[in-house]
Amino acid sequence: MDPSQLQSNELAQFIAQEKERAMVNEMVAKLTNVCWDKCITGTPGSKFSSSESSCLSNCARRYMDMSIIIVKRFQNMQ
Amino acid sequence: MDAFSSSPSSGSPSQQFSSSDFKDQLKTQLAQAYAEEFLETIRVKCFDKCITKPGSSLGGSESSCISRCVDRYIEATGIVSKSLFSAQQ
């Protein structure tokens, strides 16, 4: 393999990796946004209550569960 | 990104920037975009929570609410991230 080919493979790999990282960041940002609205109903305190923090982590996990169900639902329609 | 729209076989040192420059630049720009978006979200969320009735000036209780809100939003991001990537319970 010539060096330029090697370099462009390496770049493609780098870009794929950064793309994945960006997608993960975006997902975390999206879920935080949605779950904040669901779980933090009062004025923010100096510390999360245990119900607020468990609501946040449950909310994030249930959102992922839901995504899977939605995808399956669409697959069944075809 | 001129250096990459041209043929990669022109990989001479006279290229506009090297692959590692490109990587650094991409990483920096992504981080900047992420930070801007994060800040914008926090602004929206904390304005919602803390400035419920905009008065003629920002009150002390409003500013302290904003500080707490920023801290909690960052913490919430950590909780969400952890709950997705730590072992499922």
Backbone of each chain as nested JSON, in Angstrom:
{
  "chains": [
    {"id": "A", "residues": [
      {"number": 1, "name": "MET", "atoms": {"N": [0.849, -1.203, 0.0], "CA": [0.0, 0.0, 0.0], "C": [0.881, 1.249, 0.0]}},
      {"number": 2, "name": "ASP", "atoms": {"N": [0.56, 2.213, -0.822], "CA": [1.408, 3.411, -0.817], "C": [1.024, 4.325, 0.347]}},
      {"number": 3, "name": "PRO", "atoms": {"N": [1.947, 5.185, 0.733], "CA": [1.759, 5.976, 1.958], "C": [0.507, 6.858, 1.934]}},
      {"number": 4, "name": "SER", "atoms": {"N": [0.146, 7.368, 0.739], "CA": [-1.017, 8.257, 0.699], "C": [-2.306, 7.466, 0.959]}},
      {"number": 5, "name": "GLN", "atoms": {"N": [-2.32, 6.242, 0.483], "CA": [-3.463, 5.366, 0.727], "C": [-3.59, 5.08, 2.224]}},
      {"number": 6, "name": "LEU", "atoms": {"N": [-2.449, 4.83, 2.819], "CA": [-2.401, 4.567, 4.251], "C": [-2.952, 5.761, 5.013]}},
      {"number": 7, "name": "GLN", "atoms": {"N": [-2.537, 6.966, 4.569], "CA": [-2.956, 8.181, 5.244], "C": [-4.47, 8.392, 5.099]}},
      {"number": 8, "name": "SER", "atoms": {"N": [-4.992, 8.109, 3.923], "CA": [-6.411, 8.374, 3.747], "C": [-7.267, 7.334, 4.479]}},
      {"number": 9, "name": "ASN", "atoms": {"N": [-6.766, 6.109, 4.606], "CA": [-7.458, 5.124, 5.446], "C": [-7.498, 5.564, 6.896]}},
      {"number": 10, "name": "GLU", "atoms": {"N": [-6.377, 6.071, 7.339], "CA": [-6.283, 6.503, 8.729], "C": [-7.238, 7.656, 8.981]}},
      {"number": 11, "name": "LEU", "atoms": {"N": [-7.324, 8.565, 8.01], "CA": [-8.234, 9.704, 8.146], "C": [-9.691, 9.25, 8.159]}},
      {"number": 12, "name": "ALA", "atoms": {"N": [-10.014, 8.307, 7.29], "CA": [-11.387, 7.801, 7.249], "C": [-11.758, 7.194, 8.589]}},
      {"number": 13, "name": "GLN", "atoms": {"N": [-10.813, 6.474, 9.169], "CA": [-11.052, 5.855, 10.465], "C": [-11.249, 6.922, 11.547]}},
      {"number": 14, "name": "PHE", "atoms": {"N": [-10.404, 7.946, 11.472], "CA": [-10.5, 9.048, 12.428], "C": [-11.867, 9.729, 12.337]}},
      {"number": 15, "name": "ILE", "atoms": {"N": [-12.312, 9.971, 11.103], "CA": [-13.589, 10.655, 10.906], "C": [-14.753, 9.793, 11.405]}},
      {"number": 16, "name": "ALA", "atoms": {"N": [-14.683, 8.494, 11.132], "CA": [-15.734, 7.593, 11.608], "C": [-15.807, 7.614, 13.132]}},
      {"number": 17, "name": "GLN", "atoms": {"N": [-14.643, 7.63, 13.74], "CA": [-14.56, 7.635, 15.204], "C": [-15.141, 8.928, 15.788]}},
      {"number": 18, "name": "GLU", "atoms": {"N": [-14.791, 10.045, 15.159], "CA": [-15.305, 11.335, 15.633], "C": [-16.814, 11.443, 15.407]}},
      {"number": 19, "name": "LYS", "atoms": {"N": [-17.27, 10.847, 14.326], "CA": [-18.692, 10.865, 14.017], "C": [-19.467, 10.104, 15.093]}},
      {"number": 20, "name": "GLU", "atoms": {"N": [-18.921, 8.971, 15.491], "CA": [-19.567, 8.182, 16.522], "C": [-19.593, 8.939, 17.844]}},
      {"number": 21, "name": "ARG", "atoms": {"N": [-18.461, 9.56, 18.148], "CA": [-18.393, 10.336, 19.384], "C": [-19.432, 11.456, 19.379]}},
      {"number": 22, "name": "ALA", "atoms": {"N": [-19.556, 12.133, 18.228], "CA": [-20.522, 13.226, 18.119], "C": [-21.946, 12.712, 18.301]}},
      {"number": 23, "name": "MET", "atoms": {"N": [-22.231, 11.531, 17.739], "CA": [-23.57, 10.967, 17.874], "C": [-23.894, 10.642, 19.328]}},
      {"number": 24, "name": "VAL", "atoms": {"N": [-22.913, 10.093, 20.031], "CA": [-23.101, 9.777, 21.447], "C": [-23.349, 11.059, 22.251]}},
      {"number": 25, "name": "ASN", "atoms": {"N": [-22.522, 12.084, 21.996], "CA": [-22.698, 13.358, 22.695], "C": [-24.081, 13.936, 22.44]}},
      {"number": 26, "name": "GLU", "atoms": {"N": [-24.511, 13.838, 21.202], "CA": [-25.799, 14.387, 20.833], "C": [-26.937, 13.643, 21.532]}},
      {"number": 27, "name": "MET", "atoms": {"N": [-26.772, 12.33, 21.644], "CA": [-27.801, 11.537, 22.301], "C": [-27.889, 11.897, 23.787]}},
      {"number": 28, "name": "VAL", "atoms": {"N": [-26.734, 12.021, 24.423], "CA": [-26.719, 12.394, 25.845], "C": [-27.356, 13.774, 26.019]}},
      {"number": 29, "name": "ALA", "atoms": {"N": [-27.023, 14.711, 25.125], "CA": [-27.576, 16.057, 25.222], "C": [-29.092, 16.035, 25.05]}},
      {"number": 30, "name": "LYS", "atoms": {"N": [-29.562, 15.25, 24.103], "CA": [-30.985, 15.161, 23.829], "C": [-31.747, 14.574, 25.019]}},
      {"number": 31, "name": "LEU", "atoms": {"N": [-31.198, 13.475, 25.54], "CA": [-31.861, 12.821, 26.672], "C": [-31.852, 13.708, 27.911]}},
      {"number": 32, "name": "THR", "atoms": {"N": [-30.752, 14.413, 28.141], "CA": [-30.698, 15.308, 29.295], "C": [-31.765, 16.387, 29.165]}},
      {"number": 33, "name": "ASN", "atoms": {"N": [-31.873, 16.936, 27.962], "CA": [-32.859, 17.961, 27.676], "C": [-34.289, 17.465, 27.984]}},
      {"number": 34, "name": "VAL", "atoms": {"N": [-34.625, 16.305, 27.464], "CA": [-35.967, 15.748, 27.637], "C": [-36.223, 15.363, 29.1]}},
      {"number": 35, "name": "CYS", "atoms": {"N": [-35.23, 14.701, 29.717], "CA": [-35.428, 14.194, 31.071], "C": [-35.391, 15.301, 32.118]}},
      {"number": 36, "name": "TRP", "atoms": {"N": [-34.677, 16.366, 31.819], "CA": [-34.684, 17.535, 32.71], "C": [-36.121, 18.046, 32.838]}},
      {"number": 37, "name": "ASP", "atoms": {"N": [-36.791, 18.181, 31.722], "CA": [-38.173, 18.668, 31.745], "C": [-39.097, 17.713, 32.502]}},
      {"number": 38, "name": "LYS", "atoms": {"N": [-38.866, 16.426, 32.34], "CA": [-39.722, 15.443, 33.014], "C": [-39.468, 15.384, 34.517]}},
      {"number": 39, "name": "CYS", "atoms": {"N": [-38.196, 15.45, 34.898], "CA": [-37.827, 15.097, 36.27], "C": [-37.595, 16.287, 37.193]}},
      {"number": 40, "name": "ILE", "atoms": {"N": [-37.15, 17.404, 36.64], "CA": [-36.844, 18.549, 37.502], "C": [-38.006, 19.517, 37.401]}},
      {"number": 41, "name": "THR", "atoms": {"N": [-38.997, 19.288, 38.257], "CA": [-40.223, 20.068, 38.124], "C": [-40.177, 21.364, 38.933]}},
      {"number": 42, "name": "GLY", "atoms": {"N": [-39.436, 21.352, 40.051], "CA": [-39.36, 22.563, 40.868], "C": [-38.172, 23.442, 40.475]}},
      {"number": 43, "name": "THR", "atoms": {"N": [-37.883, 24.418, 41.342], "CA": [-36.696, 25.251, 41.141], "C": [-35.466, 24.426, 41.499]}},
      {"number": 44, "name": "PRO", "atoms": {"N": [-34.406, 24.518, 40.694], "CA": [-33.221, 23.706, 40.985], "C": [-32.641, 24.026, 42.359]}},
      {"number": 45, "name": "GLY", "atoms": {"N": [-32.398, 22.994, 43.157], "CA": [-31.825, 23.184, 44.481], "C": [-30.315, 23.088, 44.444]}},
      {"number": 46, "name": "SER", "atoms": {"N": [-29.699, 23.124, 45.627], "CA": [-28.241, 23.051, 45.658], "C": [-27.761, 21.611, 45.514]}},
      {"number": 47, "name": "LYS", "atoms": {"N": [-28.701, 20.676, 45.487], "CA": [-28.36, 19.265, 45.354], "C": [-29.595, 18.569, 44.778]}},
      {"number": 48, "name": "PHE", "atoms": {"N": [-29.381, 17.547, 43.95], "CA": [-30.533, 16.789, 43.47], "C": [-31.091, 15.951, 44.609]}},
      {"number": 49, "name": "SER", "atoms": {"N": [-32.398, 15.82, 44.704], "CA": [-32.949, 14.859, 45.653], "C": [-32.751, 13.479, 45.045]}},
      {"number": 50, "name": "SER", "atoms": {"N": [-32.853, 12.436, 45.884], "CA": [-32.616, 11.101, 45.344], "C": [-33.695, 10.747, 44.327]}},
      {"number": 51, "name": "SER", "atoms": {"N": [-34.9, 11.289, 44.505], "CA": [-35.945, 10.967, 43.523], "C": [-35.666, 11.668, 42.193]}},
      {"number": 52, "name": "GLU", "atoms": {"N": [-35.089, 12.872, 42.262], "CA": [-34.745, 13.551, 41.015], "C": [-33.654, 12.787, 40.261]}},
      {"number": 53, "name": "SER", "atoms": {"N": [-32.605, 12.363, 40.987], "CA": [-31.534, 11.691, 40.247], "C": [-31.945, 10.314, 39.754]}},
      {"number": 54, "name": "SER", "atoms": {"N": [-32.784, 9.599, 40.537], "CA": [-33.205, 8.304, 39.987], "C": [-34.184, 8.502, 38.835]}},
      {"number": 55, "name": "CYS", "atoms": {"N": [-34.974, 9.562, 38.897], "CA": [-35.862, 9.865, 37.77], "C": [-35.035, 10.112, 36.513]}},
      {"number": 56, "name": "LEU", "atoms": {"N": [-33.954, 10.867, 36.651], "CA": [-33.11, 11.164, 35.48], "C": [-32.537, 9.896, 34.859]}},
      {"number": 57, "name": "SER", "atoms": {"N": [-32.02, 8.98, 35.718], "CA": [-31.416, 7.796, 35.106], "C": [-32.476, 6.83, 34.586]}},
      {"number": 58, "name": "ASN", "atoms": {"N": [-33.607, 6.727, 35.29], "CA": [-34.699, 5.907, 34.743], "C": [-35.203, 6.468, 33.42]}},
      {"number": 59, "name": "CYS", "atoms": {"N": [-35.351, 7.778, 33.383], "CA": [-35.864, 8.444, 32.186], "C": [-34.977, 8.14, 30.983]}},
      {"number": 60, "name": "ALA", "atoms": {"N": [-33.65, 8.243, 31.188], "CA": [-32.722, 7.995, 30.077], "C": [-32.832, 6.551, 29.597]}},
      {"number": 61, "name": "ARG", "atoms": {"N": [-32.893, 5.614, 30.539], "CA": [-32.96, 4.197, 30.152], "C": [-34.285, 3.855, 29.483]}},
      {"number": 62, "name": "ARG", "atoms": {"N": [-35.366, 4.416, 30.02], "CA": [-36.673, 4.116, 29.417], "C": [-36.784, 4.723, 28.024]}},
      {"number": 63, "name": "TYR", "atoms": {"N": [-36.142, 5.855, 27.82], "CA": [-36.159, 6.454, 26.476], "C": [-35.518, 5.505, 25.475]}},
      {"number": 64, "name": "MET", "atoms": {"N": [-34.425, 4.864, 25.892], "CA": [-33.758, 3.909, 25.011], "C": [-34.642, 2.687, 24.767]}},
      {"number": 65, "name": "ASP", "atoms": {"N": [-35.297, 2.19, 25.828], "CA": [-36.229, 1.067, 25.661], "C": [-37.319, 1.431, 24.654]}},
      {"number": 66, "name": "MET", "atoms": {"N": [-37.827, 2.632, 24.834], "CA": [-38.895, 3.085, 23.951], "C": [-38.43, 3.142, 22.499]}},
      {"number": 67, "name": "SER", "atoms": {"N": [-37.222, 3.655, 22.285], "CA": [-36.702, 3.745, 20.913], "C": [-36.709, 2.392, 20.235]}},
      {"number": 68, "name": "ILE", "atoms": {"N": [-36.339, 1.359, 20.999], "CA": [-36.296, 0.01, 20.436], "C": [-37.7, -0.457, 20.046]}},
      {"number": 69, "name": "ILE", "atoms": {"N": [-38.667, -0.193, 20.932], "CA": [-40.047, -0.589, 20.629], "C": [-40.564, 0.111, 19.373]}},
      {"number": 70, "name": "ILE", "atoms": {"N": [-40.229, 1.396, 19.265], "CA": [-40.703, 2.156, 18.098], "C": [-40.121, 1.581, 16.809]}},
      {"number": 71, "name": "VAL", "atoms": {"N": [-38.831, 1.278, 16.844], "CA": [-38.196, 0.703, 15.654], "C": [-38.856, -0.627, 15.293]}},
      {"number": 72, "name": "LYS", "atoms": {"N": [-39.1, -1.473, 16.31], "CA": [-39.728, -2.772, 16.075], "C": [-41.127, -2.616, 15.49]}},
      {"number": 73, "name": "ARG", "atoms": {"N": [-41.847, -1.632, 16.01], "CA": [-43.213, -1.374, 15.56], "C": [-43.219, -1.065, 14.063]}},
      {"number": 74, "name": "PHE", "atoms": {"N": [-42.247, -0.256, 13.656], "CA": [-42.162, 0.097, 12.239], "C": [-41.748, -1.095, 11.386]}},
      {"number": 75, "name": "GLN", "atoms": {"N": [-40.871, -1.909, 11.938], "CA": [-40.443, -3.095, 11.189], "C": [-41.615, -4.027, 10.955]}},
      {"number": 76, "name": "ASN", "atoms": {"N": [-42.524, -4.119, 11.941], "CA": [-43.682, -4.996, 11.827], "C": [-44.665, -4.527, 10.75]}},
      {"number": 77, "name": "MET", "atoms": {"N": [-44.61, -3.235, 10.44], "CA": [-45.575, -2.689, 9.489], "C": [-45.264, -3.092, 8.061]}},
      {"number": 78, "name": "GLN", "atoms": {"N": [-44.018, -3.45, 7.823], "CA": [-43.638, -3.736, 6.432], "C": [-44.067, -5.138, 5.997]}}
    ]},
    {"id": "B", "residues": [
      {"number": 1, "name": "MET", "atoms": {"N": [-10.606, 23.042, 3.599], "CA": [-10.3, 21.639, 3.415], "C": [-9.799, 21.347, 2.012]}},
      {"number": 2, "name": "ASP", "atoms": {"N": [-9.189, 22.363, 1.422], "CA": [-8.657, 22.229, 0.068], "C": [-7.687, 21.077, -0.054]}},
      {"number": 3, "name": "ALA", "atoms": {"N": [-6.896, 20.9, 0.978], "CA": [-5.849, 19.886, 0.922], "C": [-6.425, 18.492, 0.715]}},
      {"number": 4, "name": "PHE", "atoms": {"N": [-7.684, 18.314, 1.085], "CA": [-8.253, 16.972, 0.979], "C": [-9.194, 16.798, -0.196]}},
      {"number": 5, "name": "SER", "atoms": {"N": [-9.593, 17.908, -0.807], "CA": [-10.407, 17.767, -2.003], "C": [-9.512, 17.445, -3.195]}},
      {"number": 6, "name": "SER", "atoms": {"N": [-8.24, 17.825, -3.095], "CA": [-7.31, 17.455, -4.161], "C": [-6.867, 16.011, -3.944]}},
      {"number": 7, "name": "SER", "atoms": {"N": [-6.231, 15.462, -4.95], "CA": [-5.827, 14.069, -4.872], "C": [-4.902, 13.821, -3.681]}},
      {"number": 8, "name": "PRO", "atoms": {"N": [-5.177, 12.774, -2.907], "CA": [-4.345, 12.5, -1.739], "C": [-2.92, 12.082, -2.12]}},
      {"number": 9, "name": "SER", "atoms": {"N": [-2.711, 11.749, -3.394], "CA": [-1.371, 11.331, -3.805], "C": [-0.411, 12.516, -3.824]}},
      {"number": 10, "name": "SER", "atoms": {"N": [-0.947, 13.732, -3.703], "CA": [-0.08, 14.908, -3.666], "C": [0.361, 15.166, -2.229]}},
      {"number": 11, "name": "GLY", "atoms": {"N": [0.65, 14.1, -1.523], "CA": [0.971, 14.204, -0.105], "C": [2.365, 14.73, 0.175]}},
      {"number": 12, "name": "SER", "atoms": {"N": [2.66, 15.884, -0.358], "CA": [3.982, 16.474, -0.119], "C": [3.923, 17.354, 1.118]}},
      {"number": 13, "name": "PRO", "atoms": {"N": [5.072, 17.713, 1.678], "CA": [5.079, 18.572, 2.861], "C": [4.516, 19.969, 2.561]}},
      {"number": 14, "name": "SER", "atoms": {"N": [4.367, 20.301, 1.293], "CA": [3.868, 21.63, 0.953], "C": [2.34, 21.686, 1.001]}},
      {"number": 15, "name": "GLN", "atoms": {"N": [1.709, 20.605, 1.414], "CA": [0.259, 20.62, 1.571], "C": [-0.156, 21.747, 2.503]}},
      {"number": 16, "name": "GLN", "atoms": {"N": [-1.389, 22.223, 2.334], "CA": [-1.813, 23.345, 3.172], "C": [-1.782, 22.99, 4.649]}},
      {"number": 17, "name": "PHE", "atoms": {"N": [-2.282, 21.82, 4.99], "CA": [-2.016, 21.342, 6.334], "C": [-1.922, 19.834, 6.368]}},
      {"number": 18, "name": "SER", "atoms": {"N": [-1.25, 19.352, 7.358], "CA": [-1.012, 17.919, 7.452], "C": [-2.235, 17.244, 8.046]}},
      {"number": 19, "name": "SER", "atoms": {"N": [-2.206, 15.931, 8.008], "CA": [-3.334, 15.186, 8.53], "C": [-3.526, 15.427, 10.025]}},
      {"number": 20, "name": "SER", "atoms": {"N": [-2.437, 15.637, 10.749], "CA": [-2.612, 15.855, 12.192], "C": [-3.162, 17.257, 12.474]}},
      {"number": 21, "name": "ASP", "atoms": {"N": [-2.804, 18.238, 11.602], "CA": [-3.421, 19.561, 11.725], "C": [-4.915, 19.458, 11.485]}},
      {"number": 22, "name": "PHE", "atoms": {"N": [-5.255, 18.698, 10.472], "CA": [-6.658, 18.514, 10.127], "C": [-7.427, 17.9, 11.293]}},
      {"number": 23, "name": "LYS", "atoms": {"N": [-6.834, 16.89, 11.89], "CA": [-7.479, 16.227, 13.033], "C": [-7.679, 17.184, 14.194]}},
      {"number": 24, "name": "ASP", "atoms": {"N": [-6.612, 17.937, 14.498], "CA": [-6.716, 18.894, 15.603], "C": [-7.81, 19.911, 15.334]}},
      {"number": 25, "name": "GLN", "atoms": {"N": [-7.828, 20.393, 14.081], "CA": [-8.804, 21.411, 13.745], "C": [-10.229, 20.859, 13.846]}},
      {"number": 26, "name": "LEU", "atoms": {"N": [-10.396, 19.656, 13.363], "CA": [-11.722, 19.033, 13.419], "C": [-12.173, 18.85, 14.865]}},
      {"number": 27, "name": "LYS", "atoms": {"N": [-11.27, 18.353, 15.69], "CA": [-11.59, 18.141, 17.101], "C": [-11.954, 19.452, 17.783]}},
      {"number": 28, "name": "THR", "atoms": {"N": [-11.176, 20.494, 17.511], "CA": [-11.437, 21.798, 18.117], "C": [-12.798, 22.33, 17.692]}},
      {"number": 29, "name": "GLN", "atoms": {"N": [-13.068, 22.219, 16.389], "CA": [-14.336, 22.752, 15.899], "C": [-15.525, 21.971, 16.455]}},
      {"number": 30, "name": "LEU", "atoms": {"N": [-15.381, 20.661, 16.555], "CA": [-16.463, 19.862, 17.13], "C": [-16.686, 20.232, 18.587]}},
      {"number": 31, "name": "ALA", "atoms": {"N": [-15.595, 20.393, 19.322], "CA": [-15.707, 20.743, 20.738], "C": [-16.369, 22.107, 20.9]}},
      {"number": 32, "name": "GLN", "atoms": {"N": [-16.01, 23.046, 20.017], "CA": [-16.614, 24.382, 20.081], "C": [-18.103, 24.328, 19.801]}},
      {"number": 33, "name": "ALA", "atoms": {"N": [-18.469, 23.566, 18.773], "CA": [-19.881, 23.444, 18.415], "C": [-20.661, 22.803, 19.557]}},
      {"number": 34, "name": "TYR", "atoms": {"N": [-20.062, 21.782, 20.16], "CA": [-20.709, 21.104, 21.269], "C": [-20.908, 22.059, 22.439]}},
      {"number": 35, "name": "ALA", "atoms": {"N": [-19.865, 22.81, 22.769], "CA": [-19.938, 23.743, 23.894], "C": [-20.996, 24.814, 23.658]}},
      {"number": 36, "name": "GLU", "atoms": {"N": [-21.063, 25.317, 22.427], "CA": [-22.053, 26.344, 22.122], "C": [-23.471, 25.81, 22.278]}},
      {"number": 37, "name": "GLU", "atoms": {"N": [-23.674, 24.61, 21.788], "CA": [-24.999, 24.012, 21.87], "C": [-25.386, 23.742, 23.324]}},
      {"number": 38, "name": "PHE", "atoms": {"N": [-24.415, 23.261, 24.076], "CA": [-24.633, 22.969, 25.497], "C": [-25.02, 24.251, 26.24]}},
      {"number": 39, "name": "LEU", "atoms": {"N": [-24.265, 25.321, 25.985], "CA": [-24.555, 26.604, 26.628], "C": [-25.941, 27.11, 26.259]}},
      {"number": 40, "name": "GLU", "atoms": {"N": [-26.28, 26.984, 25.002], "CA": [-27.583, 27.466, 24.552], "C": [-28.718, 26.705, 25.242]}},
      {"number": 41, "name": "THR", "atoms": {"N": [-28.55, 25.388, 25.363], "CA": [-29.565, 24.586, 26.049], "C": [-29.697, 25.028, 27.503]}},
      {"number": 42, "name": "ILE", "atoms": {"N": [-28.557, 25.223, 28.162], "CA": [-28.585, 25.648, 29.563], "C": [-29.268, 27.005, 29.705]}},
      {"number": 43, "name": "ARG", "atoms": {"N": [-28.986, 27.907, 28.776], "CA": [-29.653, 29.215, 28.822], "C": [-31.166, 29.05, 28.776]}},
      {"number": 44, "name": "VAL", "atoms": {"N": [-31.622, 28.262, 27.826], "CA": [-33.068, 28.072, 27.663], "C": [-33.675, 27.449, 28.923]}},
      {"number": 45, "name": "LYS", "atoms": {"N": [-33.035, 26.376, 29.417], "CA": [-33.583, 25.66, 30.572], "C": [-33.6, 26.536, 31.816]}},
      {"number": 46, "name": "CYS", "atoms": {"N": [-32.519, 27.268, 32.046], "CA": [-32.41, 28.039, 33.283], "C": [-33.226, 29.324, 33.216]}},
      {"number": 47, "name": "PHE", "atoms": {"N": [-33.402, 29.852, 32.036], "CA": [-34.288, 31.016, 31.905], "C": [-35.713, 30.595, 32.279]}},
      {"number": 48, "name": "ASP", "atoms": {"N": [-36.083, 29.436, 31.77], "CA": [-37.382, 28.845, 32.082], "C": [-37.617, 28.69, 33.573]}},
      {"number": 49, "name": "LYS", "atoms": {"N": [-36.592, 28.147, 34.243], "CA": [-36.716, 27.814, 35.665], "C": [-36.601, 29.038, 36.555]}},
      {"number": 50, "name": "CYS", "atoms": {"N": [-35.692, 29.929, 36.206], "CA": [-35.293, 30.959, 37.178], "C": [-35.862, 32.347, 36.897]}},
      {"number": 51, "name": "ILE", "atoms": {"N": [-36.101, 32.662, 35.647], "CA": [-36.643, 33.995, 35.343], "C": [-38.112, 33.811, 34.988]}},
      {"number": 52, "name": "THR", "atoms": {"N": [-38.92, 33.589, 36.006], "CA": [-40.316, 33.273, 35.73], "C": [-41.125, 34.54, 35.446]}},
      {"number": 53, "name": "LYS", "atoms": {"N": [-40.755, 35.632, 36.127], "CA": [-41.402, 36.918, 35.857], "C": [-40.326, 37.98, 35.716]}},
      {"number": 54, "name": "PRO", "atoms": {"N": [-39.874, 38.252, 34.5], "CA": [-38.758, 39.197, 34.323], "C": [-39.101, 40.567, 34.931]}},
      {"number": 55, "name": "GLY", "atoms": {"N": [-38.28, 41.022, 35.868], "CA": [-38.505, 42.316, 36.491], "C": [-37.621, 43.374, 35.874]}},
      {"number": 56, "name": "SER", "atoms": {"N": [-37.526, 44.522, 36.517], "CA": [-36.746, 45.625, 35.952], "C": [-35.242, 45.371, 36.096]}},
      {"number": 57, "name": "SER", "atoms": {"N": [-34.86, 44.455, 36.989], "CA": [-33.455, 44.042, 37.062], "C": [-33.417, 42.606, 37.558]}},
      {"number": 58, "name": "LEU", "atoms": {"N": [-32.226, 42.005, 37.411], "CA": [-32.078, 40.606, 37.822], "C": [-31.929, 40.553, 39.342]}},
      {"number": 59, "name": "GLY", "atoms": {"N": [-32.83, 39.894, 40.027], "CA": [-32.785, 39.824, 41.479], "C": [-31.731, 38.863, 41.987]}},
      {"number": 60, "name": "GLY", "atoms": {"N": [-31.385, 39.023, 43.261], "CA": [-30.397, 38.133, 43.87], "C": [-30.834, 36.684, 43.885]}},
      {"number": 61, "name": "SER", "atoms": {"N": [-32.119, 36.468, 44.125], "CA": [-32.584, 35.086, 44.168], "C": [-32.574, 34.479, 42.762]}},
      {"number": 62, "name": "GLU", "atoms": {"N": [-32.784, 35.336, 41.766], "CA": [-32.712, 34.849, 40.393], "C": [-31.282, 34.445, 40.034]}},
      {"number": 63, "name": "SER", "atoms": {"N": [-30.327, 35.281, 40.402], "CA": [-28.928, 34.914, 40.07], "C": [-28.503, 33.647, 40.785]}},
      {"number": 64, "name": "SER", "atoms": {"N": [-28.925, 33.497, 42.058], "CA": [-28.49, 32.274, 42.737], "C": [-29.205, 31.062, 42.158]}},
      {"number": 65, "name": "CYS", "atoms": {"N": [-30.435, 31.248, 41.707], "CA": [-31.145, 30.153, 41.037], "C": [-30.391, 29.762, 39.768]}},
      {"number": 66, "name": "ILE", "atoms": {"N": [-29.917, 30.76, 39.024], "CA": [-29.195, 30.479, 37.775], "C": [-27.929, 29.667, 38.052]}},
      {"number": 67, "name": "SER", "atoms": {"N": [-27.184, 30.08, 39.085], "CA": [-25.963, 29.324, 39.412], "C": [-26.289, 27.88, 39.742]}},
      {"number": 68, "name": "ARG", "atoms": {"N": [-27.308, 27.686, 40.575], "CA": [-27.681, 26.318, 40.949], "C": [-28.165, 25.547, 39.737]}},
      {"number": 69, "name": "CYS", "atoms": {"N": [-28.932, 26.218, 38.886], "CA": [-29.489, 25.567, 37.704], "C": [-28.368, 25.081, 36.773]}},
      {"number": 70, "name": "VAL", "atoms": {"N": [-27.357, 25.924, 36.572], "CA": [-26.227, 25.542, 35.713], "C": [-25.526, 24.308, 36.296]}},
      {"number": 71, "name": "ASP", "atoms": {"N": [-25.26, 24.358, 37.605], "CA": [-24.605, 23.215, 38.261], "C": [-25.436, 21.945, 38.111]}},
      {"number": 72, "name": "ARG", "atoms": {"N": [-26.747, 22.071, 38.346], "CA": [-27.613, 20.887, 38.269], "C": [-27.712, 20.372, 36.842]}},
      {"number": 73, "name": "TYR", "atoms": {"N": [-27.717, 21.272, 35.852], "CA": [-27.834, 20.791, 34.475], "C": [-26.597, 19.992, 34.076]}},
      {"number": 74, "name": "ILE", "atoms": {"N": [-25.441, 20.482, 34.514], "CA": [-24.197, 19.75, 34.239], "C": [-24.237, 18.398, 34.943]}},
      {"number": 75, "name": "GLU", "atoms": {"N": [-24.718, 18.409, 36.192], "CA": [-24.818, 17.156, 36.932], "C": [-25.794, 16.197, 36.241]}},
      {"number": 76, "name": "ALA", "atoms": {"N": [-26.919, 16.735, 35.765], "CA": [-27.917, 15.904, 35.091], "C": [-27.321, 15.248, 33.839]}},
      {"number": 77, "name": "THR", "atoms": {"N": [-26.503, 16.005, 33.121], "CA": [-25.837, 15.449, 31.932], "C": [-24.965, 14.26, 32.317]}},
      {"number": 78, "name": "GLY", "atoms": {"N": [-24.268, 14.39, 33.441], "CA": [-23.441, 13.292, 33.926], "C": [-24.268, 12.077, 34.318]}},
      {"number": 79, "name": "ILE", "atoms": {"N": [-25.394, 12.321, 34.983], "CA": [-26.251, 11.208, 35.417], "C": [-26.805, 10.458, 34.199]}},
      {"number": 80, "name": "VAL", "atoms": {"N": [-27.263, 11.223, 33.212], "CA": [-27.815, 10.602, 32.003], "C": [-26.735, 9.786, 31.282]}},
      {"number": 81, "name": "SER", "atoms": {"N": [-25.577, 10.391, 31.148], "CA": [-24.489, 9.71, 30.454], "C": [-24.1, 8.415, 31.17]}},
      {"number": 82, "name": "LYS", "atoms": {"N": [-24.004, 8.486, 32.487], "CA": [-23.65, 7.309, 33.271], "C": [-24.719, 6.222, 33.15]}},
      {"number": 83, "name": "SER", "atoms": {"N": [-25.978, 6.624, 33.205], "CA": [-27.039, 5.623, 33.187], "C": [-27.113, 4.905, 31.842]}},
      {"number": 84, "name": "LEU", "atoms": {"N": [-26.653, 5.57, 30.78], "CA": [-26.66, 4.912, 29.47], "C": [-25.477, 3.97, 29.308]}},
      {"number": 85, "name": "PHE", "atoms": {"N": [-24.347, 4.341, 29.888], "CA": [-23.139, 3.598, 29.565], "C": [-22.608, 2.716, 30.681]}},
      {"number": 86, "name": "SER", "atoms": {"N": [-23.204, 2.836, 31.877], "CA": [-22.8, 1.886, 32.905], "C": [-23.679, 0.649, 32.752]}},
      {"number": 87, "name": "ALA", "atoms": {"N": [-23.319, -0.423, 33.42], "CA": [-24.069, -1.675, 33.303], "C": [-25.538, -1.446, 33.61]}},
      {"number": 88, "name": "GLN", "atoms": {"N": [-26.383, -2.041, 32.802], "CA": [-27.823, -1.915, 33.018], "C": [-28.186, -2.529, 34.358]}},
      {"number": 89, "name": "GLN", "atoms": {"N": [-29.11, -1.883, 35.045], "CA": [-29.518, -2.486, 36.315], "C": [-30.79, -3.285, 36.149]}}
    ]}
  ]
}
